Amino acid sequence: MRGGLVTIGTVAALLAAMGLTVLGLGAADNAVANYDASSWLWSAARSEMARVNGVTARVDTRMEVPGARRHPMQVTQTDRLLILRDLKTGQVSSLDLATLQITATTRTTPGLGVNVVLHEDAAFVVDAVQGIVRQLDPRSLTPVGEPVRYPPGITGGAFDGEGKLWIAIPSEGTVSAVTAADLPATPESAGGLSPKQVETYTIAEPSHELVVSTLDDGVAVLDRTSASLVTVRAGTTRRTALTMAAAGTLPARTSGPAVPVTVSGDRRVHVVADGDGEVRQFTVPGAGDRLSPAVAWAGRFYCADEATGTVYAFDGAGQLVDTVAGKGTGPLELEVRENHLFINAPDSSTARVVDDKHQVREVNKYANDVLGGDPPPAPPPPPPPKKPKVGKPGAPRSVTASAGNAQARVSWRPAAANGAEITRYVVEGAGQKHEIGANQRAIEIKGLTNGETYTFSVHAVNAKGEGPARRSNPVTPTAAVPDPPAGVTAEARPDGTVLVKWPAANGQGNTIAKYAVTATSAGTNAPAGESTRTELVIPAGELEYGTQYAFTVVTVNDKGAGSAASPMSNTVVPFAPPGQPVELRASTVADRPGTVAVQWSPAVDNGRPVTKYLLDVAGKVSEVTDTRATVGGLGDGQNVLVKVKAVNEAGPGPEASTTARTVAPPKVTVTGSSATATSATVTFTVDAGGGQATCTLSTAGEAPKPGGCSSITMSGLTPGKAYSFTVTASNAAGEGTATRAQTTDPLYGIATCRNGSEGEQRTYCDRDVDGRNGNEIFSVPRQDDPKQVGWAKPGTRLKAYCKKQGEEVYAYVYNNDKRSTWWVQVEYSGKNYIPWAWLNLEGGDDINVLPTC
């Protein structure tokens, strides 16, 4: 079963986003028609449901289910309604698909043992432990009429194609059909009509272990104890013997005439045909026993291997025709709905849809282009356990017999399976031999003679053969049996134990020696222990947490005579403090000082929902309901201890711990520097302290220059000048600095004078002439003869310092008509000036690279 519990708040948000808050009748009908081929798929790792359209093989809606991460979910749906049950909380909700609004909610006992089913406008809650089948109005989830009652420990609870609900009763060896009562016109007018038990068929010996799969027109029942399949169609029963080395399984629902029986222990599928009862067998490729029940669909059989995430498809002749590879391991859920086969992996991001032409298409359940997209990534599933060594089973433990009136009751505790699932137990004694289902570890042996002493033996059977037998104590049946206790109560306690209490019974003249307690859950019936008092404390771990149990008590006197069983107790769900959170990770938050981010995978809840987590980060304790948190105020560059433990109704469980470090101020180390005449480059490394650093280069008189945190170049500097550079790296926790001294290269120019073409201009640049000569150098930026300090022969290389505005010089003879008011201070008899018109600066002759004098 698949699905999840949707809160009213979640649905309200969904309606607002989709614009479906107010729908007329026509719009509502269209909404349903648009999704007739859809199915809701559960994603346990993300705690959300995805609605998959079978026609397009795409998700159209994702809805988060708060507080349900890793919870198993049940969903049953029609084109109009969705009934959802959270197994951990027990809450049941009815969702109207025409409006996507919750119409009602109700509570059931949490855990396995209760099943909710839906067919057209009939809904049922099947309480397998108590044996109660109750019809509900799916609109209001209110009871309809009186329930149908069976002996405790029933199995099954699914509709066939004709709308009959089928139930198997292992204690009687029968299967029964229930039909729904007509719903009242309005929920308020409920009453009167009740569901009816309309058919009952004997299909096995009492106390055999039975598995049910409903058909298009009846039911198939696998008798695990006798290794046979019984079908009931149109009132006719047909039994087919099977050759199975281990216990077989069936899907909850089978489509088509052939019924597949999956024996995971030897990876074989037995297909029982309708009509002649012919049995075909085929082997599923691979290794291991993690096969889910094969599902019949459109003439093929699909069998999932949960160890590899692979689904194998076989044709009617048992030939492998397709292999659908998965992207992970873990549970795989196969359901035929709306002329499509939906393959869901609750622990994975993907699902698959198979149409009636056997075209397989992959579905991304975490698609981000739909409502509710982009949740956090799912943690990977745990690795599969190593397969144990396989052998014959061990001897049953604590084989006990008590006498009754011409009968005896024999009970025992499980034998060691030794790597192969126990398929049955064999009880022998008093000239009788009984085969009992693996989970039915108690039997009433009748037809005995009062006053005669009997001893019984019990041995287990698995795929490797029969294990050793263990004998009971001798018992002598007698008519002088005590009364059973008048009433039994059970209480699940926070320490994982279960307290079963009853009033003292009437020994009818004999001393009461002890009381024997039997636990009943869905499909199982096994001894829970014995007590000489009027109460029994069942130790923690003896019963499975999260599973429903009820109890009966038998009185045993000092003669070894036992009473009939007491009335059934109330149902309880054992629980204990949750397990340790797993996959705890703590990391630095790079953009926030003194902060760490913590996340973990949910703890095993051990029978009660985890309500919160206690998070301790460096002594700062907080309560969180999610599996992630961000904690600040811890100081910079600190190593902190992180501890987290889960809390449920029983209290806190064991803590998990790890360490993390908050972001520290960065550290800068200069590794080198270089320069040109007008720029400098500083190279360095930065330890960002776990943060995200930004870097700048600065020096006196210049604007800081940002850049990458490995090297920064600053331009526009003065040639030949000594600088002190500072590198600054900053992050959320602060900044770090380092300095570097670097001098820019000097800048040179070439004194240039080109000779003219007429007269004495031809020699003007080469020697002194009367009044003027080329490349004259002055102590001031103008051609003032008294201020001339000399002249530079053409081609002379002069060191340049800076530029200064002065007299305009036009070098129509000197330098290709170069004309400017700039003068350059050069190294010539000290620091003096030459017109830029007479000097060509190296590196491009750009006057702007020189600072102003």
C-alpha positions, 0 to 999 in steps of 0.5 A, a space after each residue: 500500500 502506498 501514500 501519505 497523510 496530508 494535513 489541512 494546511 498543506 492542502 490549503 496551500 496546494 489549492 491556493 497555488 493551483 487556483 482550485 479553491 472555488 470550483 463549480 461542478 463542471 470544473 470539478 468534473 473536469 479536474 477529475 477527468 484530467 487525472 483519471 489515469 493518475 496515481 499518488 506515489 509515496 517518497 519516504 526519504 523526502 516525506 512527500 507524495 507525487 501525483 503521476 499522470 499515467 498517460 504523460 508519465 510525468 509528475 504534476 504535483 508534489 506535496 510535502 507531508 510534515 513530520 512523516 519522513 521515513 513513515 510507511 504509508 497506506 493509500 487507496 484511491 478511486 477517480 473521486 476519492 483518496 483515503 490515506 493512512 499514516 501507519 506511525 500516527 494512525 491518522 486516516 484522512 479522506 481527500 476529495 480529488 475533485 476539489 483537492 480538499 480534505 473532507 474528514 479525518 479519523 484516528 486508528 491504532 498506529 502500526 501494522 494490523 489495520 488496513 484501509 481499503 476503498 472501492 467506488 463509494 465503499 470504504 472499510 477499515 480491517 482490524 486484523 488483530 481483533 478480527 473486526 471489519 467495519 465499513 465507513 462512509 468515505 465522505 465523513 469517515 463515520 461508521 456505516 451500520 454494524 461491523 462484521 466480526 471474525 475470530 482474531 488474527 485474520 489476514 487479507 482485506 482487499 476488494 476483487 473486481 466485483 466489489 467484494 471484500 475478501 478476508 481469510 481466517 487462519 484459525 478456521 481455515 476459511 475465506 469469507 467475502 463481505 459486501 458493502 451496505 448502500 451509503 445513506 443520502 447524506 452523512 447525517 442520515 447514516 444508520 440502518 443498513 450494515 455490510 454483510 458476510 455473503 460467502 464463506 468457503 473452507 479452503 485449508 486445515 485450521 491454523 494453516 498460514 494463509 496469504 490472500 490475493 483478490 482476483 477480477 472475480 473472486 479470490 486466490 488463497 495461498 496455503 503456505 503450510 500445505 504448499 497449495 493455491 486455492 482459487 474461489 471463482 463464482 462459488 467454485 473452489 479449485 486447489 492446485 498443489 505447488 512444489 515450493 522449497 520456501 514460503 510463497 507470497 502473493 500480491 494484494 491484487 491479481 489482474 487476469 486469469 493466471 495467479 503468480 506465486 512468488 517464492 523468494 527463497 529460491 527466486 522462482 515464480 509459479 503461475 497457476 492458470 485458470 481453468 485447467 490449473 496448469 502450473 508453469 514455473 520460471 526463475 528470476 535472474 540474480 541472487 538473494 531472496 529480496 523479491 517482492 510478489 510478482 504482479 500480473 499485467 497485460 499478459 506479462 508477469 513483473 517481479 521486482 528484485 529489491 536488492 538491485 532495484 530491478 524489475 524483470 518482465 516475463 511473458 506467459 510462457 515464462 520467458 524473460 522479455 524485458 529488464 527494467 533497471 532501477 537507480 537504487 535499492 530498497 522497497 519496490 511497490 507495483 500496482 495496476 491502476 487505470 490501465 497502467 502498471 505503476 512501479 514506485 521506489 519509495 526510497 528513490 527519486 524515480 518511478 516507472 509507468 508501464 502501459 498496456 503495450 508494455 512501453 516503460 517510461 521513467 518518472 522523476 518524482 522530484 521534478 522541479 518544474 511542478 508545484 512543490 519542487 526542489 526539496 533537499 536530496 534524499 539520503 542513500 539507502 543502507 547497504 543490504 545485509 550480508 546473507 547468512 549461512 543457510 542450514 536446517 532450522 534449530 529446535 523450537 524453544 520452550 515447548 509447553 503442553 497443558 491439558 484440557 478436557 479431552 484435549 491439550 494445548 501445545 505452544 512453543 517459541 521460535 526455532 532458529 531459522 539458520 538462514 532459510 525462512 521457516 515455512 512450517 512447524 510439525 506437531 506430533 503426539 497422541 497418534 496425530 500429526 499437525 502442520 502449523 504455519 510458521 507464525 501460528 505457534 500454538 495448537 489445540 489438539 483434540 480427541 484425547 482421552 481423559 486420564 491418559 498421559 500424553 507427550 508431544 514433539 515439535 520440529 521446524 521445517 525450512 528450505 533445507 529440511 527438517 530440524 531437530 524436535 523438542 518434546 513437551 512436558 507430559 500432560 494428562 487431560 481431565 474434565 477438572 479444568 479451571 476457568 479462564 480469567 474473566 478479562 485481560 488488559 494490556 498496556 504498552 509501556 515506554 521502556 519497550 515492555 508490555 504489561 498484561 494483567 488479568 483477575 485471578 481465575 477460579 481453579 474449580 477446586 484445584 490450585 492454579 499453578 500458572 497462567 499462559 499468555 498468547 499474543 495475537 497480531 495480524 495473521 499470527 498467533 504465538 505464546 508470549 510467556 507464562 506467569 505464576 502471578 496475575 500479570 506478565 511483563 513481556 520484555 522489551 524487544 520480544 514484540 515488534 515495535 509499531 505492530 498491533 498485538 492483543 492477548 489471551 490468557 489460559 489458566 493452568 492448574 497444578 495437575 497440568 490442566 488448562 482452561 479455555 482461552 480468555 476473552 481477547 484483550 484490548 489492542 496495544 502497540 509496543 514502543 520504546 525510545 527512538 533509536 540513534 539518529 544516523 548519518 549525522 553531519 555538521 559543516 561550516 556555514 561559510 557566509 555567517 560568523 560563528 555558525 554551523 549547519 547540522 543535518 541527519 537522517 531520521 532515527 528509527 521511531 520504535 513504535 511511536 512517531 518521533 516528535 522532536 530532536 534535542 540538538 546540543 551544539 557546544 552546550 547550546 541546546 535547542 528543540 527541532 522538529 526537522 532533521 536539519 538546523 543552523 546554529 549561530 552565536 558560537 564564536 569564530 574559528 571554534 571546533 564545536 561538539 555537536 550532539 543530537 538525539 530523537 524524542 518520542 512518547 517514550 522519551 529521548 533515545 541514544 545520542 549521535 555526535 560529531 564535530 564541526 568548525 565555525 568560520 575563522 578570519 582568513 590568513 594571507 601569505 604573500 608569495 611574490 610580486 612584480 612591477 612595470 613602470 606604471 603597475 605592480 602585481 602582488 601574488 598571494 595565497 589565502 586560507 579562507 578559514 572555511 568561509 568565502 573570502 574577498 580580496 583587495 590590494 591597497 597602497 597609500 595615495 591610491 584607491 584600493 583594487 579588488 580582485 581574485 584571492 590569488 593575485 591582484 594588479 594595480 595600475 596607474 603608478 609612478 615609474 621608479 617609485 617604492 611602494 608598500 602594498 597591503 593585501 586584505 582578505 575578508 570573510 564573514 568572521 573578519 579580515 586578514 592582511 599581509 604587506 609587500 614592498 615593491 618598486 616600479 620600474 623606471 621609464 625612459 625616453 629617446 631624445 629624437 630630432 629628425 634633420 630638415 631638408 633645406 639649408 642649415 636645418 640639415 645639420 641642426 640636430 647634430 651640432 651647436 648652431 648660432 642661437 639654437 640646436 636640437 634636443 635642448 634641455 632646460 631647467 624650466 619648462 620653456 625655451 629660456 636660453 639662460 635656463 638651458 642646461 645642455 642638449 641631448 644628441 639624437 638617440 640619447 636614452 633619458 630617464 623620465 620622472 614626471 610631466 609638467 605643463 609649459 611652453 608649447 613646442 612644435 617639432 616640425 623639424 625635430 620629430 615629425 611635426 609632434 606638438 605639445 605643451 607637455 614637458 618631461 622631467 628627465 635625468 640630465 645634469 640633475 632633474 631638468 626638462 625637455 619638451 615631450 615633442 623632442 622625446 619619445 617615451 618607451 612603451 608607446 610614447 603615452 604621456 599619460 603614464 607619467 605623473 604630474 610634477 
